[in-house]
Amino acid sequence: MYSVDGIVSFIHRWQWLVAAIVAGVPTLFYGPRKALETWDWYVNRFRDEPLLQIMRDRKMLPRELDTPLEQQIGPSPPMTSNALIIKEGSYSVGDLANILRRSRRSIGKSVKRLRAQGKIELHRGGFRLRQ
């Protein structure tokens, strides 16, 4: 039916197509997964990790940024002359947005990802590291 010379000449004429198919199939199969893994790594490294680092550390905040989430019942704590307070425990989205100088929407997305990963939890109207 086909001679060996005919098959060899066909491959020589169309070798670029054969090479493209051989290289293209694994690229189509593995490429999107690697692209998504790389994107997830960048988001974690540059967006979510700074938020976790703040929660791991005790941070000094200007007093005007420490706004209560709920209306306080009973006497208010005594006012001190300190311009800075130590913030630890739970952080609201507003606290994190002010500290990181990012929008609340951006912080909300990071919080959603970190909660889905089980790294942070909801605590008293804010978020803290999962214990």
C-alpha positions in Angstrom: 0.0 0.0 0.0 2.4 2.7 1.2 6.1 2.3 0.6 8.7 3.1 3.2 10.1 5.9 1.0 6.6 7.4 0.8 6.2 7.4 4.5 9.7 8.9 5.1 9.1 11.6 2.5 5.8 12.4 4.2 7.4 12.7 7.6 10.2 14.9 6.1 7.6 17.3 4.5 5.4 17.4 7.6 7.9 17.0 10.4 7.1 20.5 11.8 3.4 19.4 12.2 4.3 16.2 13.9 6.7 18.0 16.3 4.0 20.6 17.0 1.5 17.9 17.8 3.9 16.0 20.0 4.8 19.2 21.9 1.3 20.7 21.9 -0.6 17.8 23.6 1.4 17.9 26.9 1.3 21.7 26.8 -2.5 21.7 26.5 -2.8 19.1 29.2 -0.3 20.5 31.8 -0.2 24.2 30.9 -3.4 25.5 32.5 -2.7 23.7 35.8 0.8 25.1 36.1 -0.5 28.6 35.2 -3.2 28.3 38.0 -0.6 27.0 40.5 1.7 29.9 39.7 -1.2 32.4 40.0 -2.1 30.9 43.4 1.5 31.1 44.6 1.7 34.8 43.6 -1.6 35.7 45.3 -0.5 33.9 48.5 2.9 35.4 48.5 2.0 39.0 47.8 -1.5 39.3 49.1 -2.4 36.7 51.8 1.0 36.3 53.5 1.4 39.9 54.7 -2.1 39.6 56.2 -1.1 36.5 58.1 2.2 38.1 59.2 0.3 41.0 60.8 -1.9 38.5 62.7 1.1 36.6 63.9 2.8 39.8 65.2 1.6 42.2 67.8 1.1 45.5 66.0 1.2 49.0 67.2 -1.7 51.0 65.7 -2.6 54.7 66.0 -5.4 54.9 68.6 -7.8 56.5 66.0 -7.7 53.3 63.9 -8.8 51.1 66.8 -12.6 51.6 66.4 -14.8 49.1 68.3 -17.0 46.9 66.1 -19.9 46.7 68.6 -21.4 49.3 70.8 -19.8 49.0 74.2 -22.0 48.3 77.2 -21.0 49.7 80.5 -18.3 52.2 81.3 -15.7 53.0 78.7 -12.1 52.2 79.3 -10.0 55.0 80.7 -8.4 57.2 78.1 -4.6 57.1 78.1 -2.2 59.6 76.7 -0.5 56.9 74.5 -0.8 57.7 70.9 -0.2 54.0 70.0 -2.0 50.9 71.3 -1.0 47.3 71.0 -3.4 45.4 68.8 -3.6 41.7 69.1 -6.3 39.1 69.0 -8.9 39.6 66.3 -8.6 42.1 63.5 -11.5 43.6 61.5 -11.3 44.0 57.8 -11.0 47.8 58.4 -8.0 47.3 60.7 -6.2 45.1 58.2 -7.0 47.6 55.3 -5.6 50.5 57.3 -2.5 48.6 58.4 -1.7 47.2 54.9 -3.0 50.3 53.0 -5.1 48.2 50.8 -8.8 48.4 50.0 -11.4 46.7 52.1 -12.4 44.7 49.0 -8.9 43.4 48.6 -8.6 42.5 52.3 -12.0 40.8 52.1 -10.8 38.6 49.2 -7.7 37.6 51.2 -9.8 36.8 54.3 -12.1 34.7 52.2 -9.2 32.7 50.8 -7.5 32.3 54.2 -10.8 31.1 55.8 -11.3 28.6 53.1 -7.7 27.3 53.7 -8.5 27.1 57.4 -5.7 29.5 58.4 -7.9 32.1 60.1 -11.3 32.1 61.9 -14.1 34.5 62.8 -13.7 35.7 66.3 -15.8 38.4 68.1 -16.7 40.2 64.9 -13.1 40.1 63.6 -10.6 37.6 62.4 -7.7 35.8 64.1 -5.4 33.0 63.4 -6.9 29.6 63.8 -5.8 28.0 67.1 
